[in-house]
């Protein structure tokens, strides 16, 4: 058994695509569901399969994320270069943070804010959870 991908409902597909492509995701395809609804499949260039699906159903009304969502962790080769690219794309970067005192010292990350939060982690800082 394995996880195939994560699927998010989005209110504004164009803004969501702008955000995720600025992070480095590429669009693999889109499925038209009718009634202005669609599924958009995304992945990072180094990934073999779709890892993120954006579900756009405008007829269902705006999406309320609520308090149940924390973040998407994304590993990068060069943290400083990636943060520079995200800043150039005008994405709002949060301060360096550590998730908790129980976390390993490698889990110092930056949050990128949008309708979803993304935690950017340098590949040299991967802790035991992601090996």
Backbone as XML, in Angstrom:
<?xml version="1.0"?>
<chain id="A" units="angstrom">
  <residue number="1" name="UNK">
    <atom name="N" x="0.850" y="-1.174" z="0.000"/>
    <atom name="CA" x="0.000" y="0.000" z="0.000"/>
    <atom name="C" x="0.895" y="1.236" z="0.000"/>
  </residue>
  <residue number="2" name="UNK">
    <atom name="N" x="0.441" y="2.282" z="-0.698"/>
    <atom name="CA" x="1.179" y="3.544" z="-0.703"/>
    <atom name="C" x="0.235" y="4.694" z="-1.015"/>
  </residue>
  <residue number="3" name="UNK">
    <atom name="N" x="0.631" y="5.870" z="-0.623"/>
    <atom name="CA" x="-0.128" y="7.070" z="-0.936"/>
    <atom name="C" x="0.123" y="7.437" z="-2.393"/>
  </residue>
  <residue number="4" name="UNK">
    <atom name="N" x="-0.918" y="7.745" z="-3.129"/>
    <atom name="CA" x="-0.762" y="8.117" z="-4.535"/>
    <atom name="C" x="-0.512" y="9.613" z="-4.706"/>
  </residue>
  <residue number="5" name="UNK">
    <atom name="N" x="-1.368" y="10.443" z="-4.127"/>
    <atom name="CA" x="-1.183" y="11.882" z="-4.178"/>
    <atom name="C" x="-2.111" y="12.539" z="-3.172"/>
  </residue>
  <residue number="6" name="UNK">
    <atom name="N" x="-1.899" y="13.817" z="-2.958"/>
    <atom name="CA" x="-2.760" y="14.623" z="-2.110"/>
    <atom name="C" x="-3.684" y="15.420" z="-3.019"/>
  </residue>
  <residue number="7" name="UNK">
    <atom name="N" x="-4.927" y="15.583" z="-2.605"/>
    <atom name="CA" x="-5.908" y="16.298" z="-3.408"/>
    <atom name="C" x="-6.481" y="17.450" z="-2.584"/>
  </residue>
  <residue number="8" name="UNK">
    <atom name="N" x="-6.423" y="18.667" z="-3.143"/>
    <atom name="CA" x="-6.945" y="19.853" z="-2.471"/>
    <atom name="C" x="-8.040" y="20.485" z="-3.298"/>
  </residue>
  <residue number="9" name="UNK">
    <atom name="N" x="-9.120" y="20.891" z="-2.635"/>
    <atom name="CA" x="-10.119" y="21.736" z="-3.292"/>
    <atom name="C" x="-9.583" y="23.157" z="-3.287"/>
  </residue>
  <residue number="10" name="UNK">
    <atom name="N" x="-9.770" y="23.865" z="-4.375"/>
    <atom name="CA" x="-9.328" y="25.257" z="-4.475"/>
    <atom name="C" x="-10.468" y="26.116" z="-5.000"/>
  </residue>
  <residue number="11" name="UNK">
    <atom name="N" x="-10.564" y="27.342" z="-4.493"/>
    <atom name="CA" x="-11.590" y="28.275" z="-4.952"/>
    <atom name="C" x="-11.168" y="28.984" z="-6.229"/>
  </residue>
  <residue number="12" name="UNK">
    <atom name="N" x="-9.892" y="29.332" z="-6.315"/>
    <atom name="CA" x="-9.382" y="30.095" z="-7.445"/>
    <atom name="C" x="-8.283" y="29.275" z="-8.116"/>
  </residue>
  <residue number="13" name="UNK">
    <atom name="N" x="-8.623" y="28.582" z="-9.176"/>
    <atom name="CA" x="-7.673" y="27.688" z="-9.839"/>
    <atom name="C" x="-6.480" y="28.457" z="-10.399"/>
  </residue>
  <residue number="14" name="UNK">
    <atom name="N" x="-6.708" y="29.594" z="-11.039"/>
    <atom name="CA" x="-5.608" y="30.362" z="-11.630"/>
    <atom name="C" x="-4.608" y="30.802" z="-10.556"/>
  </residue>
  <residue number="15" name="UNK">
    <atom name="N" x="-5.100" y="31.334" z="-9.439"/>
    <atom name="CA" x="-4.211" y="31.770" z="-8.359"/>
    <atom name="C" x="-3.471" y="30.581" z="-7.750"/>
  </residue>
  <residue number="16" name="UNK">
    <atom name="N" x="-4.153" y="29.453" z="-7.602"/>
    <atom name="CA" x="-3.509" y="28.257" z="-7.052"/>
    <atom name="C" x="-2.421" y="27.747" z="-7.986"/>
  </residue>
  <residue number="17" name="UNK">
    <atom name="N" x="-2.699" y="27.738" z="-9.286"/>
    <atom name="CA" x="-1.675" y="27.311" z="-10.248"/>
    <atom name="C" x="-0.482" y="28.260" z="-10.244"/>
  </residue>
  <residue number="18" name="UNK">
    <atom name="N" x="-0.725" y="29.562" z="-10.141"/>
    <atom name="CA" x="0.373" y="30.529" z="-10.041"/>
    <atom name="C" x="1.254" y="30.204" z="-8.842"/>
  </residue>
  <residue number="19" name="UNK">
    <atom name="N" x="0.622" y="29.923" z="-7.696"/>
    <atom name="CA" x="1.357" y="29.621" z="-6.470"/>
    <atom name="C" x="2.171" y="28.340" z="-6.613"/>
  </residue>
  <residue number="20" name="UNK">
    <atom name="N" x="1.538" y="27.254" z="-7.017"/>
    <atom name="CA" x="2.235" y="25.969" z="-7.075"/>
    <atom name="C" x="3.287" y="25.926" z="-8.182"/>
  </residue>
  <residue number="21" name="UNK">
    <atom name="N" x="3.073" y="26.602" z="-9.299"/>
    <atom name="CA" x="4.111" y="26.631" z="-10.326"/>
    <atom name="C" x="5.285" y="27.502" z="-9.885"/>
  </residue>
  <residue number="22" name="UNK">
    <atom name="N" x="5.024" y="28.550" z="-9.102"/>
    <atom name="CA" x="6.127" y="29.347" z="-8.543"/>
    <atom name="C" x="6.971" y="28.501" z="-7.599"/>
  </residue>
  <residue number="23" name="UNK">
    <atom name="N" x="6.346" y="27.550" z="-6.912"/>
    <atom name="CA" x="7.091" y="26.636" z="-6.052"/>
    <atom name="C" x="7.915" y="25.641" z="-6.857"/>
  </residue>
  <residue number="24" name="UNK">
    <atom name="N" x="7.558" y="25.438" z="-8.117"/>
    <atom name="CA" x="8.303" y="24.512" z="-8.954"/>
    <atom name="C" x="7.502" y="23.342" z="-9.484"/>
  </residue>
  <residue number="25" name="UNK">
    <atom name="N" x="6.229" y="23.242" z="-9.089"/>
    <atom name="CA" x="5.384" y="22.173" z="-9.623"/>
    <atom name="C" x="5.154" y="22.402" z="-11.110"/>
  </residue>
  <residue number="26" name="UNK">
    <atom name="N" x="4.986" y="21.331" z="-11.862"/>
    <atom name="CA" x="4.600" y="21.435" z="-13.265"/>
    <atom name="C" x="3.272" y="20.722" z="-13.462"/>
  </residue>
  <residue number="27" name="UNK">
    <atom name="N" x="2.480" y="21.264" z="-14.359"/>
    <atom name="CA" x="1.163" y="20.689" z="-14.630"/>
    <atom name="C" x="1.316" y="19.534" z="-15.618"/>
  </residue>
  <residue number="28" name="UNK">
    <atom name="N" x="0.790" y="18.367" z="-15.229"/>
    <atom name="CA" x="0.838" y="17.202" z="-16.118"/>
    <atom name="C" x="-0.422" y="17.053" z="-16.939"/>
  </residue>
  <residue number="29" name="UNK">
    <atom name="N" x="-1.531" y="17.505" z="-16.401"/>
    <atom name="CA" x="-2.768" y="17.380" z="-17.143"/>
    <atom name="C" x="-3.945" y="17.923" z="-16.371"/>
  </residue>
  <residue number="30" name="UNK">
    <atom name="N" x="-5.065" y="17.996" z="-17.065"/>
    <atom name="CA" x="-6.303" y="18.485" z="-16.454"/>
    <atom name="C" x="-7.446" y="17.651" z="-16.997"/>
  </residue>
  <residue number="31" name="UNK">
    <atom name="N" x="-8.369" y="17.311" z="-16.107"/>
    <atom name="CA" x="-9.564" y="16.551" z="-16.477"/>
    <atom name="C" x="-10.761" y="17.463" z="-16.298"/>
  </residue>
  <residue number="32" name="UNK">
    <atom name="N" x="-11.512" y="17.674" z="-17.358"/>
    <atom name="CA" x="-12.732" y="18.474" z="-17.301"/>
    <atom name="C" x="-13.855" y="17.591" z="-16.770"/>
  </residue>
  <residue number="33" name="UNK">
    <atom name="N" x="-14.474" y="18.021" z="-15.670"/>
    <atom name="CA" x="-15.549" y="17.260" z="-15.052"/>
    <atom name="C" x="-16.929" y="17.778" z="-15.440"/>
  </residue>
  <residue number="34" name="UNK">
    <atom name="N" x="-16.986" y="18.825" z="-16.257"/>
    <atom name="CA" x="-18.256" y="19.444" z="-16.610"/>
    <atom name="C" x="-18.669" y="20.451" z="-15.554"/>
  </residue>
  <residue number="35" name="UNK">
    <atom name="N" x="-19.629" y="21.306" z="-15.888"/>
    <atom name="CA" x="-20.137" y="22.336" z="-14.971"/>
    <atom name="C" x="-19.015" y="23.193" z="-14.400"/>
  </residue>
  <residue number="36" name="UNK">
    <atom name="N" x="-18.023" y="23.529" z="-15.236"/>
    <atom name="CA" x="-16.874" y="24.352" z="-14.847"/>
    <atom name="C" x="-15.952" y="23.691" z="-13.823"/>
  </residue>
  <residue number="37" name="UNK">
    <atom name="N" x="-16.133" y="22.421" z="-13.528"/>
    <atom name="CA" x="-15.307" y="21.713" z="-12.549"/>
    <atom name="C" x="-14.153" y="20.998" z="-13.261"/>
  </residue>
  <residue number="38" name="UNK">
    <atom name="N" x="-13.017" y="20.881" z="-12.553"/>
    <atom name="CA" x="-11.864" y="20.208" z="-13.145"/>
    <atom name="C" x="-10.950" y="19.636" z="-12.068"/>
  </residue>
  <residue number="39" name="UNK">
    <atom name="N" x="-10.105" y="18.704" z="-12.503"/>
    <atom name="CA" x="-9.021" y="18.160" z="-11.696"/>
    <atom name="C" x="-7.729" y="18.522" z="-12.426"/>
  </residue>
  <residue number="40" name="UNK">
    <atom name="N" x="-6.773" y="19.121" z="-11.725"/>
    <atom name="CA" x="-5.495" y="19.490" z="-12.327"/>
    <atom name="C" x="-4.399" y="18.724" z="-11.612"/>
  </residue>
  <residue number="41" name="UNK">
    <atom name="N" x="-3.602" y="17.985" z="-12.373"/>
    <atom name="CA" x="-2.555" y="17.131" z="-11.820"/>
    <atom name="C" x="-1.203" y="17.835" z="-11.883"/>
  </residue>
  <residue number="42" name="UNK">
    <atom name="N" x="-0.476" y="17.842" z="-10.742"/>
    <atom name="CA" x="0.818" y="18.505" z="-10.640"/>
    <atom name="C" x="1.873" y="17.560" z="-10.064"/>
  </residue>
  <residue number="43" name="UNK">
    <atom name="N" x="3.124" y="17.847" z="-10.380"/>
    <atom name="CA" x="4.258" y="17.141" z="-9.784"/>
    <atom name="C" x="5.494" y="18.018" z="-9.922"/>
  </residue>
  <residue number="44" name="UNK">
    <atom name="N" x="6.507" y="17.730" z="-9.115"/>
    <atom name="CA" x="7.799" y="18.388" z="-9.293"/>
    <atom name="C" x="8.543" y="17.684" z="-10.417"/>
  </residue>
  <residue number="45" name="UNK">
    <atom name="N" x="9.446" y="18.378" z="-11.116"/>
    <atom name="CA" x="10.160" y="17.763" z="-12.234"/>
    <atom name="C" x="10.879" y="16.455" z="-11.874"/>
  </residue>
  <residue number="46" name="UNK">
    <atom name="N" x="11.393" y="16.322" z="-10.675"/>
    <atom name="CA" x="12.122" y="15.113" z="-10.285"/>
    <atom name="C" x="11.247" y="13.961" z="-9.830"/>
  </residue>
  <residue number="47" name="UNK">
    <atom name="N" x="9.958" y="14.176" z="-9.763"/>
    <atom name="CA" x="9.048" y="13.125" z="-9.302"/>
    <atom name="C" x="8.534" y="12.321" z="-10.488"/>
  </residue>
  <residue number="48" name="UNK">
    <atom name="N" x="8.321" y="11.039" z="-10.255"/>
    <atom name="CA" x="7.873" y="10.152" z="-11.323"/>
    <atom name="C" x="6.369" y="10.181" z="-11.538"/>
  </residue>
  <residue number="49" name="UNK">
    <atom name="N" x="5.621" y="10.544" z="-10.517"/>
    <atom name="CA" x="4.167" y="10.490" z="-10.603"/>
    <atom name="C" x="3.542" y="11.785" z="-10.088"/>
  </residue>
  <residue number="50" name="UNK">
    <atom name="N" x="2.265" y="11.958" z="-10.351"/>
    <atom name="CA" x="1.495" y="13.079" z="-9.802"/>
    <atom name="C" x="1.562" y="13.024" z="-8.281"/>
  </residue>
  <residue number="51" name="UNK">
    <atom name="N" x="1.840" y="14.156" z="-7.649"/>
    <atom name="CA" x="1.868" y="14.203" z="-6.186"/>
    <atom name="C" x="0.854" y="15.182" z="-5.611"/>
  </residue>
  <residue number="52" name="UNK">
    <atom name="N" x="0.265" y="16.018" z="-6.480"/>
    <atom name="CA" x="-0.716" y="16.995" z="-6.011"/>
    <atom name="C" x="-1.816" y="17.146" z="-7.056"/>
  </residue>
  <residue number="53" name="UNK">
    <atom name="N" x="-3.053" y="17.098" z="-6.598"/>
    <atom name="CA" x="-4.210" y="17.277" z="-7.480"/>
    <atom name="C" x="-5.023" y="18.454" z="-6.954"/>
  </residue>
  <residue number="54" name="UNK">
    <atom name="N" x="-5.316" y="19.397" z="-7.830"/>
    <atom name="CA" x="-6.156" y="20.539" z="-7.466"/>
    <atom name="C" x="-7.564" y="20.285" z="-7.989"/>
  </residue>
  <residue number="55" name="UNK">
    <atom name="N" x="-8.525" y="20.283" z="-7.079"/>
    <atom name="CA" x="-9.923" y="20.044" z="-7.425"/>
    <atom name="C" x="-10.630" y="21.389" z="-7.431"/>
  </residue>
  <residue number="56" name="UNK">
    <atom name="N" x="-11.126" y="21.781" z="-8.599"/>
    <atom name="CA" x="-11.797" y="23.077" z="-8.734"/>
    <atom name="C" x="-13.258" y="22.821" z="-9.074"/>
  </residue>
  <residue number="57" name="UNK">
    <atom name="N" x="-14.130" y="23.139" z="-8.133"/>
    <atom name="CA" x="-15.575" y="22.980" z="-8.313"/>
    <atom name="C" x="-16.255" y="24.287" z="-7.914"/>
  </residue>
  <residue number="58" name="UNK">
    <atom name="N" x="-16.264" y="25.287" z="-8.787"/>
    <atom name="CA" x="-16.803" y="26.593" z="-8.424"/>
    <atom name="C" x="-18.269" y="26.550" z="-7.996"/>
  </residue>
  <residue number="59" name="UNK">
    <atom name="N" x="-19.025" y="25.608" z="-8.531"/>
    <atom name="CA" x="-20.446" y="25.504" z="-8.173"/>
    <atom name="C" x="-20.637" y="25.135" z="-6.700"/>
  </residue>
  <residue number="60" name="UNK">
    <atom name="N" x="-19.598" y="24.547" z="-6.065"/>
    <atom name="CA" x="-19.684" y="24.163" z="-4.651"/>
    <atom name="C" x="-19.433" y="25.333" z="-3.712"/>
  </residue>
  <residue number="61" name="UNK">
    <atom name="N" x="-19.053" y="26.496" z="-4.249"/>
    <atom name="CA" x="-18.795" y="27.670" z="-3.422"/>
    <atom name="C" x="-17.352" y="27.727" z="-2.962"/>
  </residue>
  <residue number="62" name="UNK">
    <atom name="N" x="-17.016" y="28.765" z="-2.175"/>
    <atom name="CA" x="-15.634" y="28.945" z="-1.730"/>
    <atom name="C" x="-15.177" y="27.817" z="-0.801"/>
  </residue>
  <residue number="63" name="UNK">
    <atom name="N" x="-13.877" y="27.561" z="-0.841"/>
    <atom name="CA" x="-13.277" y="26.524" z="0.002"/>
    <atom name="C" x="-12.930" y="27.122" z="1.351"/>
  </residue>
  <residue number="64" name="UNK">
    <atom name="N" x="-13.301" y="26.449" z="2.415"/>
    <atom name="CA" x="-12.939" y="26.835" z="3.774"/>
    <atom name="C" x="-11.943" y="25.805" z="4.288"/>
  </residue>
  <residue number="65" name="UNK">
    <atom name="N" x="-10.682" y="26.199" z="4.418"/>
    <atom name="CA" x="-9.643" y="25.269" z="4.836"/>
    <atom name="C" x="-9.841" y="24.847" z="6.288"/>
  </residue>
  <residue number="66" name="UNK">
    <atom name="N" x="-10.278" y="25.765" z="7.134"/>
    <atom name="CA" x="-10.481" y="25.427" z="8.540"/>
    <atom name="C" x="-9.156" y="25.266" z="9.275"/>
  </residue>
  <residue number="67" name="UNK">
    <atom name="N" x="-9.180" y="24.527" z="10.362"/>
    <atom name="CA" x="-7.986" y="24.368" z="11.197"/>
    <atom name="C" x="-7.362" y="22.986" z="11.086"/>
  </residue>
  <residue number="68" name="UNK">
    <atom name="N" x="-7.868" y="22.133" z="10.216"/>
    <atom name="CA" x="-7.372" y="20.767" z="10.137"/>
    <atom name="C" x="-6.163" y="20.573" z="9.238"/>
  </residue>
  <residue number="69" name="UNK">
    <atom name="N" x="-5.759" y="21.588" z="8.500"/>
    <atom name="CA" x="-4.635" y="21.465" z="7.574"/>
    <atom name="C" x="-3.416" y="22.164" z="8.160"/>
  </residue>
  <residue number="70" name="UNK">
    <atom name="N" x="-2.258" y="21.507" z="8.116"/>
    <atom name="CA" x="-1.041" y="22.129" z="8.625"/>
    <atom name="C" x="-0.158" y="22.619" z="7.478"/>
  </residue>
  <residue number="71" name="UNK">
    <atom name="N" x="0.438" y="21.708" z="6.701"/>
    <atom name="CA" x="1.369" y="22.135" z="5.668"/>
    <atom name="C" x="1.696" y="20.989" z="4.716"/>
  </residue>
  <residue number="72" name="UNK">
    <atom name="N" x="2.336" y="21.344" z="3.601"/>
    <atom name="CA" x="2.931" y="20.382" z="2.676"/>
    <atom name="C" x="4.439" y="20.518" z="2.856"/>
  </residue>
  <residue number="73" name="UNK">
    <atom name="N" x="5.146" y="19.446" z="3.235"/>
    <atom name="CA" x="6.608" y="19.551" z="3.320"/>
    <atom name="C" x="7.245" y="19.339" z="1.944"/>
  </residue>
  <residue number="74" name="UNK">
    <atom name="N" x="8.166" y="20.224" z="1.581"/>
    <atom name="CA" x="8.850" y="20.155" z="0.292"/>
    <atom name="C" x="10.354" y="20.212" z="0.542"/>
  </residue>
  <residue number="75" name="UNK">
    <atom name="N" x="11.076" y="19.232" z="0.034"/>
    <atom name="CA" x="12.528" y="19.181" z="0.185"/>
    <atom name="C" x="13.196" y="19.809" z="-1.034"/>
  </residue>
  <residue number="76" name="UNK">
    <atom name="N" x="14.200" y="20.662" z="-0.799"/>
    <atom name="CA" x="14.912" y="21.324" z="-1.894"/>
    <atom name="C" x="16.411" y="21.117" z="-1.736"/>
  </residue>
  <residue number="77" name="UNK">
    <atom name="N" x="17.138" y="21.212" z="-2.839"/>
    <atom name="CA" x="18.599" y="21.048" z="-2.810"/>
    <atom name="C" x="19.287" y="22.259" z="-2.191"/>
  </residue>
  <residue number="78" name="UNK">
    <atom name="N" x="18.855" y="23.473" z="-2.572"/>
    <atom name="CA" x="19.514" y="24.696" z="-2.136"/>
    <atom name="C" x="18.473" y="25.624" z="-1.521"/>
  </residue>
  <residue number="79" name="UNK">
    <atom name="N" x="18.421" y="25.649" z="-0.201"/>
    <atom name="CA" x="17.395" y="26.414" z="0.502"/>
    <atom name="C" x="17.479" y="27.904" z="0.184"/>
  </residue>
  <residue number="80" name="UNK">
    <atom name="N" x="18.674" y="28.479" z="0.226"/>
    <atom name="CA" x="18.818" y="29.922" z="-0.023"/>
    <atom name="C" x="18.364" y="30.284" z="-1.438"/>
  </residue>
  <residue number="81" name="UNK">
    <atom name="N" x="18.768" y="29.490" z="-2.429"/>
    <atom name="CA" x="18.373" y="29.769" z="-3.816"/>
    <atom name="C" x="16.862" y="29.635" z="-3.991"/>
  </residue>
  <residue number="82" name="UNK">
    <atom name="N" x="16.286" y="28.619" z="-3.378"/>
    <atom name="CA" x="14.840" y="28.414" z="-3.484"/>
    <atom name="C" x="14.084" y="29.566" z="-2.847"/>
  </residue>
  <residue number="83" name="UNK">
    <atom name="N" x="14.518" y="30.004" z="-1.671"/>
    <atom name="CA" x="13.853" y="31.126" z="-1.008"/>
    <atom name="C" x="13.963" y="32.394" z="-1.845"/>
  </residue>
  <residue number="84" name="UNK">
    <atom name="N" x="15.103" y="32.584" z="-2.512"/>
    <atom name="CA" x="15.262" y="33.725" z="-3.410"/>
    <atom name="C" x="14.283" y="33.665" z="-4.574"/>
  </residue>
  <residue number="85" name="UNK">
    <atom name="N" x="14.129" y="32.489" z="-5.161"/>
    <atom name="CA" x="13.193" y="32.327" z="-6.281"/>
    <atom name="C" x="11.754" y="32.569" z="-5.834"/>
  </residue>
  <residue number="86" name="UNK">
    <atom name="N" x="11.405" y="32.084" z="-4.650"/>
    <atom name="CA" x="10.042" y="32.276" z="-4.146"/>
    <atom name="C" x="9.785" y="33.744" z="-3.842"/>
  </residue>
  <residue number="87" name="UNK">
    <atom name="N" x="10.775" y="34.421" z="-3.306"/>
    <atom name="CA" x="10.648" y="35.847" z="-3.024"/>
    <atom name="C" x="10.489" y="36.643" z="-4.323"/>
  </residue>
  <residue number="88" name="UNK">
    <atom name="N" x="11.255" y="36.276" z="-5.357"/>
    <atom name="CA" x="11.128" y="36.930" z="-6.663"/>
    <atom name="C" x="9.745" y="36.707" z="-7.265"/>
  </residue>
  <residue number="89" name="UNK">
    <atom name="N" x="9.141" y="35.558" z="-6.945"/>
    <atom name="CA" x="7.792" y="35.259" z="-7.434"/>
    <atom name="C" x="6.727" y="35.945" z="-6.574"/>
  </residue>
  <residue number="90" name="UNK">
    <atom name="N" x="7.181" y="36.731" z="-5.605"/>
    <atom name="CA" x="6.311" y="37.509" z="-4.714"/>
    <atom name="C" x="5.453" y="36.642" z="-3.797"/>
  </residue>
  <residue number="91" name="UNK">
    <atom name="N" x="6.006" y="35.480" z="-3.427"/>
    <atom name="CA" x="5.331" y="34.656" z="-2.434"/>
    <atom name="C" x="5.803" y="35.104" z="-1.057"/>
  </residue>
  <residue number="92" name="UNK">
    <atom name="N" x="4.894" y="35.132" z="-0.104"/>
    <atom name="CA" x="5.192" y="35.597" z="1.246"/>
    <atom name="C" x="5.922" y="34.507" z="2.025"/>
  </residue>
  <residue number="93" name="UNK">
    <atom name="N" x="7.138" y="34.818" z="2.488"/>
    <atom name="CA" x="7.936" y="33.857" z="3.243"/>
    <atom name="C" x="7.822" y="34.132" z="4.727"/>
  </residue>
  <residue number="94" name="UNK">
    <atom name="N" x="7.579" y="33.086" z="5.487"/>
    <atom name="CA" x="7.519" y="33.215" z="6.937"/>
    <atom name="C" x="8.914" y="33.148" z="7.533"/>
  </residue>
  <residue number="95" name="UNK">
    <atom name="N" x="9.030" y="33.369" z="8.850"/>
    <atom name="CA" x="10.337" y="33.306" z="9.510"/>
    <atom name="C" x="10.823" y="31.860" z="9.609"/>
  </residue>
  <residue number="96" name="UNK">
    <atom name="N" x="12.138" y="31.696" z="9.824"/>
    <atom name="CA" x="12.682" y="30.367" z="10.091"/>
    <atom name="C" x="12.039" y="29.886" z="11.379"/>
  </residue>
  <residue number="97" name="UNK">
    <atom name="N" x="11.624" y="28.644" z="11.388"/>
    <atom name="CA" x="10.979" y="28.125" z="12.589"/>
    <atom name="C" x="11.369" y="26.682" z="12.811"/>
  </residue>
  <residue number="98" name="UNK">
    <atom name="N" x="11.171" y="26.251" z="14.025"/>
    <atom name="CA" x="11.360" y="24.861" z="14.401"/>
    <atom name="C" x="10.006" y="24.372" z="14.853"/>
  </residue>
  <residue number="99" name="UNK">
    <atom name="N" x="9.596" y="23.189" z="14.388"/>
    <atom name="CA" x="8.227" y="22.748" z="14.628"/>
    <atom name="C" x="7.925" y="22.544" z="16.102"/>
  </residue>
  <residue number="100" name="UNK">
    <atom name="N" x="8.874" y="22.042" z="16.881"/>
    <atom name="CA" x="8.674" y="21.871" z="18.318"/>
    <atom name="C" x="10.000" y="21.498" z="18.956"/>
  </residue>
  <residue number="101" name="UNK">
    <atom name="N" x="10.057" y="21.561" z="20.255"/>
    <atom name="CA" x="11.276" y="21.162" z="20.953"/>
    <atom name="C" x="11.545" y="19.675" z="20.762"/>
  </residue>
  <residue number="102" name="UNK">
    <atom name="N" x="10.500" y="18.903" z="20.492"/>
    <atom name="CA" x="10.663" y="17.463" z="20.283"/>
    <atom name="C" x="11.238" y="17.154" z="18.909"/>
  </residue>
  <residue number="103" name="UNK">
    <atom name="N" x="11.226" y="18.133" z="18.003"/>
    <atom name="CA" x="11.742" y="17.915" z="16.660"/>
    <atom name="C" x="13.256" y="17.831" z="16.680"/>
  </residue>
  <residue number="104" name="UNK">
    <atom name="N" x="13.806" y="17.146" z="15.714"/>
    <atom name="CA" x="15.259" y="17.096" z="15.616"/>
    <atom name="C" x="15.777" y="18.474" z="15.208"/>
  </residue>
  <residue number="105" name="UNK">
    <atom name="N" x="17.046" y="18.717" z="15.436"/>
    <atom name="CA" x="17.601" y="20.040" z="15.135"/>
    <atom name="C" x="17.596" y="20.347" z="13.640"/>
  </residue>
  <residue number="106" name="UNK">
    <atom name="N" x="17.438" y="19.327" z="12.800"/>
    <atom name="CA" x="17.427" y="19.540" z="11.354"/>
    <atom name="C" x="16.118" y="20.110" z="10.846"/>
  </residue>
  <residue number="107" name="UNK">
    <atom name="N" x="15.069" y="20.076" z="11.635"/>
    <atom name="CA" x="13.743" y="20.464" z="11.165"/>
    <atom name="C" x="13.495" y="21.960" z="11.295"/>
  </residue>
  <residue number="108" name="UNK">
    <atom name="N" x="14.439" y="22.752" z="10.893"/>
    <atom name="CA" x="14.259" y="24.203" z="10.843"/>
    <atom name="C" x="13.861" y="24.554" z="9.437"/>
  </residue>
  <residue number="109" name="UNK">
    <atom name="N" x="12.750" y="25.211" z="9.313"/>
    <atom name="CA" x="12.170" y="25.387" z="7.985"/>
    <atom name="C" x="11.628" y="26.791" z="7.798"/>
  </residue>
  <residue number="110" name="UNK">
    <atom name="N" x="11.223" y="27.090" z="6.568"/>
    <atom name="CA" x="10.536" y="28.334" z="6.254"/>
    <atom name="C" x="9.156" y="27.985" z="5.754"/>
  </residue>
  <residue number="111" name="UNK">
    <atom name="N" x="8.189" y="28.769" z="6.128"/>
    <atom name="CA" x="6.840" y="28.572" z="5.608"/>
    <atom name="C" x="6.606" y="29.550" z="4.469"/>
  </residue>
  <residue number="112" name="UNK">
    <atom name="N" x="5.904" y="29.071" z="3.465"/>
    <atom name="CA" x="5.469" y="29.906" z="2.355"/>
    <atom name="C" x="3.956" y="29.943" z="2.455"/>
  </residue>
  <residue number="113" name="UNK">
    <atom name="N" x="3.402" y="31.135" z="2.526"/>
    <atom name="CA" x="1.974" y="31.251" z="2.782"/>
    <atom name="C" x="1.176" y="31.482" z="1.506"/>
  </residue>
  <residue number="114" name="UNK">
    <atom name="N" x="0.037" y="30.899" z="1.485"/>
    <atom name="CA" x="-0.979" y="31.109" z="0.456"/>
    <atom name="C" x="-2.250" y="30.575" z="1.072"/>
  </residue>
  <residue number="115" name="UNK">
    <atom name="N" x="-3.121" y="30.025" z="0.261"/>
    <atom name="CA" x="-4.277" y="29.357" z="0.824"/>
    <atom name="C" x="-3.848" y="28.073" z="1.520"/>
  </residue>
  <residue number="116" name="UNK">
    <atom name="N" x="-2.683" y="27.554" z="1.168"/>
    <atom name="CA" x="-2.092" y="26.379" z="1.804"/>
    <atom name="C" x="-0.694" y="26.768" z="2.266"/>
  </residue>
  <residue number="117" name="UNK">
    <atom name="N" x="-0.236" y="26.185" z="3.354"/>
    <atom name="CA" x="1.108" y="26.482" z="3.818"/>
    <atom name="C" x="2.051" y="25.382" z="3.361"/>
  </residue>
  <residue number="118" name="UNK">
    <atom name="N" x="3.232" y="25.788" z="2.941"/>
    <atom name="CA" x="4.246" y="24.867" z="2.459"/>
    <atom name="C" x="5.470" y="25.032" z="3.337"/>
  </residue>
  <residue number="119" name="UNK">
    <atom name="N" x="6.016" y="23.921" z="3.805"/>
    <atom name="CA" x="7.232" y="23.955" z="4.604"/>
    <atom name="C" x="8.385" y="23.559" z="3.686"/>
  </residue>
  <residue number="120" name="UNK">
    <atom name="N" x="9.364" y="24.450" z="3.532"/>
    <atom name="CA" x="10.520" y="24.221" z="2.672"/>
    <atom name="C" x="11.665" y="23.714" z="3.549"/>
  </residue>
  <residue number="121" name="UNK">
    <atom name="N" x="12.228" y="22.557" z="3.193"/>
    <atom name="CA" x="13.292" y="21.937" z="3.973"/>
    <atom name="C" x="14.476" y="21.673" z="3.051"/>
  </residue>
  <residue number="122" name="UNK">
    <atom name="N" x="15.674" y="22.087" z="3.463"/>
    <atom name="CA" x="16.871" y="21.824" z="2.651"/>
    <atom name="C" x="17.199" y="20.348" z="2.705"/>
  </residue>
  <residue number="123" name="UNK">
    <atom name="N" x="17.638" y="19.769" z="1.592"/>
    <atom name="CA" x="17.912" y="18.328" z="1.530"/>
    <atom name="C" x="19.001" y="17.929" z="2.509"/>
  </residue>
  <residue number="124" name="UNK">
    <atom name="N" x="19.911" y="18.845" z="2.844"/>
    <atom name="CA" x="20.960" y="18.539" z="3.804"/>
    <atom name="C" x="20.450" y="18.508" z="5.235"/>
  </residue>
  <residue number="125" name="UNK">
    <atom name="N" x="19.188" y="18.906" z="5.420"/>
    <atom name="CA" x="18.628" y="18.982" z="6.766"/>
    <atom name="C" x="17.538" y="17.954" z="7.021"/>
  </residue>
  <residue number="126" name="UNK">
    <atom name="N" x="17.465" y="16.922" z="6.193"/>
    <atom name="CA" x="16.414" y="15.926" z="6.370"/>
    <atom name="C" x="16.709" y="15.096" z="7.617"/>
  </residue>
  <residue number="127" name="UNK">
    <atom name="N" x="15.710" y="14.977" z="8.454"/>
    <atom name="CA" x="15.871" y="14.217" z="9.687"/>
    <atom name="C" x="15.431" y="12.768" z="9.477"/>
  </residue>
  <residue number="128" name="UNK">
    <atom name="N" x="15.426" y="12.015" z="10.532"/>
    <atom name="CA" x="15.099" y="10.589" z="10.463"/>
    <atom name="C" x="13.705" y="10.285" z="9.941"/>
  </residue>
  <residue number="129" name="UNK">
    <atom name="N" x="12.782" y="11.217" z="9.985"/>
    <atom name="CA" x="11.423" y="10.970" z="9.510"/>
    <atom name="C" x="11.370" y="10.748" z="8.013"/>
  </residue>
  <residue number="130" name="UNK">
    <atom name="N" x="12.270" y="11.364" z="7.267"/>
    <atom name="CA" x="12.185" y="11.363" z="5.808"/>
    <atom name="C" x="13.342" y="10.653" z="5.113"/>
  </residue>
  <residue number="131" name="UNK">
    <atom name="N" x="13.998" y="9.752" z="5.773"/>
    <atom name="CA" x="15.110" y="9.027" z="5.130"/>
    <atom name="C" x="14.606" y="7.785" z="4.465"/>
  </residue>
</chain>
